[in-house]
Amino acid sequence: MPEAPKSGLAAKLPILLILLVAVLGAVLLRDRLSFAALAAHRETLLGWRDAHFGLTALGFVAAYSAIVGLSLPGATVATLTGGFLFGLFPGVLFNVTGATLGAICIFLAARSGFGARFAAQMEARGGQVAKLQAGLRDNELSVLFLMRLVPVLPFVLANLIPAFLGVRLSRFAITTFFGIMPGALVFTSIGSGLSGVFARGETPDLSIIFSPQILGPLLGLAALAALPMILKHYRRLP
């Protein structure tokens, strides 16, 4: 059962602030959180990493969490930065941790502000909407993994929709952490090779994720995530 919804402006304030910052960030930070900005400041970032590795790692995870949690532009560049600064490992761990913490922040803000009340209202109304909600809960883990493995939805919507459907925080956090890991591995790997890209004055080829050797395994993982849901459906057939 979803938690009892909170009421009042205080409960809605976090998600309203996130929406406001997201709009301002889209206007003011688009050029500051870009690949060109990373290229321009790469020597400074590497110097900080070499002199203060622990603080740089903590600062990077905190910055990545803020980018995701406040829905700011630059999440892809942040993932590339994690690979550039820290290599494939521990870079991918820092990337996934930062993204998951940010996703949890916006999930909690949405659930506190609107999500819990919306989920409770859907359940109370009954009918087809409540049946859909119940069906999603029956296949919660599979659906959440699929949302992460096959990112058809923008990342911010994949954080908000579970809050509006009454998903438990523990399941949201687990499926986010492991569901985004395959994609994070690809982009972190690209980031770990940016030194050569910078030397040639080029930009990274992010379309590699659509190549057969990358897309095939991702779709295979998506099929595995969907398998329990498919089996459950066929077991219910007469």
Beta strands, then each sheet from edge to edge (+ up, - down):
end
